[in-house]
């Protein structure tokens, strides 16, 4: 397995190398700048995994991706959290803030190992298998919700929904107009009725649409915080066990 570290501070790179190798992975190469990294990728087979700092001595490491079509898995290691959303759009396994906690590092490495194991077990096209099993029938997803307001019914289009959430044993719909409506259903039922390309259940309390995500911030214990346009009643946190799938979902 070919693994490299891109980090402009050489002592930090060597420290990270020692920590990673304690977890059973061997580091093959240490690179220290955007220019050096681009030249290396142009002349070598791309690695299986990159530990990547974002701010290098000669620019942001995103510049490497702009010039090289990198397919390697990436674990970002940085002192800055403002690049999280941009990082998640790449092939990222995790986003670790410096100083790197050894427990978080081990979790990230295990995510990578699990991904490798899954790819080794099967490279089958599961979407093709699903079509073979289910045929060409296309599922119809929910396009609107009816809510009761006093003695009247109000119809809310799915495009108006900023999020669904549960609170005090009730299930609510929150709109982009900053209005909350009580629904006569559960989050589990709603999750089954929504298009999974557009909506994701980030935790047992929240379902959010992709188009409503204003910002994603790194949160404690390897979790993520989702910022929505108007919903401010409580923090929308991506559960730790859902972070990897969530990053895949947002593309």
C-alpha positions as CSV (number, residue, x, y, z in Angstrom):
1,X,0.0,0.0,0.0
2,X,1.4,3.4,-1.0
3,X,0.8,6.2,1.5
4,X,2.3,9.8,1.5
5,X,2.2,12.8,3.7
6,X,2.1,16.4,2.3
7,X,3.0,18.8,5.1
8,X,5.2,21.9,4.8
9,X,6.6,21.7,8.3
10,X,9.1,18.9,8.3
11,X,9.1,18.2,12.1
12,X,5.2,18.0,11.9
13,X,5.5,15.6,9.0
14,X,7.8,13.3,10.8
15,X,5.7,13.4,13.9
16,X,2.6,12.5,11.9
17,X,4.6,9.7,10.2
18,X,5.5,8.1,13.5
19,X,1.8,8.3,14.7
20,X,0.5,6.8,11.5
21,X,3.0,4.0,11.5
22,X,2.1,3.1,15.1
23,X,-1.4,2.3,13.6
24,X,0.0,-0.2,11.1
25,X,0.4,1.9,8.0
26,X,3.8,2.6,6.4
27,X,4.5,6.1,5.0
28,X,6.4,5.9,1.7
29,X,6.9,9.6,0.9
30,X,7.0,13.0,2.6
31,X,6.3,16.1,0.4
32,X,6.4,19.7,1.6
33,X,5.0,22.1,-1.0
34,X,2.4,22.5,-3.8
35,X,5.1,22.6,-6.5
36,X,7.0,19.5,-5.2
37,X,3.7,17.6,-4.9
38,X,2.6,18.4,-8.4
39,X,5.9,17.3,-9.8
40,X,5.8,14.1,-7.8
41,X,2.3,13.2,-8.9
42,X,3.3,13.8,-12.6
43,X,6.1,11.2,-12.3
44,X,4.8,8.6,-9.9
45,X,1.8,6.3,-9.5
46,X,-0.8,7.9,-7.3
47,X,-0.9,6.6,-3.7
48,X,-3.7,4.8,-2.0
49,X,-3.9,7.5,0.7
50,X,-2.7,11.0,1.2
51,X,-2.4,12.8,4.6
52,X,-2.7,16.4,3.4
53,X,-2.1,19.7,5.1
54,X,-4.1,22.5,3.4
55,X,-2.0,25.6,3.9
56,X,1.5,24.8,2.5
57,X,4.5,27.2,2.2
58,X,3.7,28.1,-1.5
59,X,-0.1,28.0,-1.5
60,X,-3.2,25.9,-0.7
61,X,-3.0,22.2,-1.4
62,X,-6.2,22.5,-3.3
63,X,-4.0,23.8,-6.2
64,X,-2.7,20.3,-6.5
65,X,-6.1,19.0,-7.3
66,X,-6.7,21.8,-9.8
67,X,-3.7,20.5,-11.9
68,X,-3.7,16.8,-11.2
69,X,-6.7,14.4,-11.4
70,X,-6.1,12.7,-8.1
71,X,-8.1,9.6,-7.2
72,X,-6.4,8.8,-3.9
73,X,-8.2,8.8,-0.6
74,X,-7.4,11.9,1.5
75,X,-7.2,12.6,5.2
76,X,-6.9,16.3,5.7
77,X,-4.6,17.5,8.6
78,X,-4.9,21.2,9.1
79,X,-5.0,23.9,11.8
80,X,-7.9,25.7,10.0
81,X,-11.6,24.6,9.8
82,X,-12.8,27.1,7.2
83,X,-11.9,24.8,4.4
84,X,-14.0,21.9,5.5
85,X,-16.8,22.1,3.0
86,X,-14.3,22.4,0.1
87,X,-12.3,19.5,1.4
88,X,-15.4,17.3,1.7
89,X,-16.0,17.7,-2.1
90,X,-12.8,15.9,-2.7
91,X,-12.0,12.3,-2.0
92,X,-11.7,12.9,1.8
93,X,-11.9,10.2,4.4
94,X,-11.7,12.7,7.3
95,X,-10.8,16.2,8.3
96,X,-8.5,16.4,11.4
97,X,-7.7,19.6,13.1
98,X,-4.2,20.3,14.6
99,X,-3.0,19.4,17.1
100,X,-4.1,16.0,15.9
101,X,-5.7,13.9,18.6
102,X,-4.4,10.3,18.4
103,X,-7.9,8.9,19.0
104,X,-9.3,10.9,16.1
105,X,-6.3,9.8,13.9
106,X,-7.0,6.2,14.7
107,X,-10.7,6.6,13.8
108,X,-9.7,8.2,10.5
109,X,-7.2,5.4,9.7
110,X,-9.8,2.8,10.5
111,X,-12.3,4.5,8.2
112,X,-9.7,4.2,5.4
113,X,-8.9,0.5,6.2
114,X,-12.6,-0.3,6.2
115,X,-13.0,1.4,2.8
116,X,-10.2,-0.6,1.4
117,X,-11.7,-3.8,2.7
118,X,-15.0,-3.0,1.2
119,X,-13.5,-2.3,-2.2
120,X,-11.5,-5.5,-2.0
121,X,-14.5,-7.6,-1.2
122,X,-16.4,-6.5,-4.2
123,X,-16.1,-4.1,-7.1
124,X,-19.5,-5.0,-8.4
125,X,-21.8,-2.3,-9.7
126,X,-24.5,-2.5,-7.0
127,X,-26.7,0.0,-8.9
128,X,-26.8,-2.4,-11.9
129,X,-27.7,-5.3,-9.6
130,X,-30.4,-3.3,-8.0
131,X,-31.9,-2.5,-11.4
132,X,-31.8,-6.2,-12.4
133,X,-33.6,-7.2,-9.2
134,X,-36.2,-4.3,-9.1
135,X,-36.6,-4.0,-12.9
136,X,-37.2,-0.6,-14.4
137,X,-39.9,0.6,-12.0
138,X,-39.1,4.0,-10.6
139,X,-40.2,4.9,-7.0
140,X,-42.4,8.0,-6.6
141,X,-41.1,10.3,-3.8
142,X,-43.1,12.7,-1.8
143,X,-43.6,16.1,-3.5
144,X,-45.8,17.9,-0.9
145,X,-47.0,17.6,2.7
146,X,-50.4,18.5,4.1
147,X,-50.4,20.2,7.5
148,X,-53.3,21.2,9.7
149,X,-53.6,24.8,10.9
150,X,-56.6,25.2,13.1
151,X,-59.6,23.9,11.0
152,X,-57.7,24.3,7.7
153,X,-55.2,22.3,5.7
154,X,-52.1,23.9,4.2
155,X,-50.2,22.2,1.4
156,X,-46.4,22.7,1.6
157,X,-44.3,21.8,-1.4
158,X,-41.1,19.7,-0.8
159,X,-39.1,22.7,-2.3
160,X,-40.2,24.8,0.6
161,X,-38.7,22.5,3.2
162,X,-35.6,23.6,5.0
163,X,-35.5,20.6,7.4
164,X,-37.6,18.0,9.3
165,X,-36.9,17.5,13.0
166,X,-38.3,15.8,16.0
167,X,-38.9,17.5,19.4
168,X,-40.9,16.4,22.5
169,X,-42.2,13.3,20.7
170,X,-43.5,15.4,17.9
171,X,-42.3,15.6,14.2
172,X,-42.0,19.0,12.6
173,X,-41.5,20.5,9.2
174,X,-39.4,23.8,9.1
175,X,-39.7,26.0,6.0
176,X,-37.3,28.4,4.4
177,X,-39.7,31.1,5.5
178,X,-38.8,30.2,9.1
179,X,-42.1,28.6,9.9
180,X,-42.6,25.3,11.9
181,X,-45.5,22.9,11.2
182,X,-46.4,19.8,13.2
183,X,-46.8,16.6,11.1
184,X,-48.9,13.6,11.9
185,X,-46.0,11.1,11.1
186,X,-42.5,10.1,12.2
187,X,-39.1,10.9,10.9
188,X,-38.7,7.2,10.0
189,X,-41.8,7.4,7.8
190,X,-40.7,10.7,6.2
191,X,-37.2,9.3,5.5
192,X,-38.8,6.5,3.5
193,X,-40.9,8.9,1.5
194,X,-38.1,11.3,0.5
195,X,-35.7,11.1,-2.5
196,X,-32.3,10.1,-0.9
197,X,-30.5,12.1,-3.5
198,X,-32.0,15.3,-2.1
199,X,-32.5,14.5,1.6
200,X,-30.3,13.0,4.2
201,X,-31.0,12.0,7.8
202,X,-28.0,13.4,9.6
203,X,-29.1,12.2,13.0
204,X,-32.0,10.6,14.8
205,X,-33.4,14.2,15.2
206,X,-32.9,15.8,11.8
207,X,-33.4,15.3,8.1
208,X,-32.0,18.0,5.8
209,X,-32.2,18.7,2.1
210,X,-28.9,19.2,0.2
211,X,-30.0,22.6,-1.2
212,X,-30.6,24.0,2.4
213,X,-27.0,23.4,3.5
214,X,-25.5,26.8,3.9
215,X,-22.3,25.8,5.6
216,X,-20.6,22.7,7.1
217,X,-18.3,23.1,10.1
218,X,-16.0,20.7,11.9
219,X,-17.5,19.8,15.3
220,X,-16.1,18.0,18.3
221,X,-15.4,14.2,18.4
222,X,-15.1,13.9,14.6
223,X,-18.6,15.2,14.0
224,X,-19.9,17.9,11.7
225,X,-22.2,20.8,12.2
226,X,-24.7,21.8,9.5
227,X,-25.7,25.5,9.2
228,X,-29.2,26.1,7.7
229,X,-30.5,29.4,6.4
230,X,-33.2,30.1,9.1
231,X,-33.4,27.1,11.5
232,X,-31.7,28.3,14.8
233,X,-33.6,26.5,17.5
234,X,-30.7,24.0,18.2
235,X,-27.5,22.8,16.5
236,X,-27.9,20.4,13.6
237,X,-25.1,17.9,14.2
238,X,-24.2,15.0,11.9
239,X,-23.9,11.9,14.0
240,X,-20.4,10.5,14.2
241,X,-21.3,7.2,12.6
242,X,-23.0,9.0,9.7
243,X,-20.1,11.4,8.8
244,X,-18.5,9.2,6.2
245,X,-21.8,8.5,4.4
246,X,-22.8,12.2,4.7
247,X,-19.6,13.3,2.9
248,X,-20.3,10.8,0.2
249,X,-23.9,12.1,-0.1
250,X,-22.9,15.8,-0.5
251,X,-20.5,14.8,-3.3
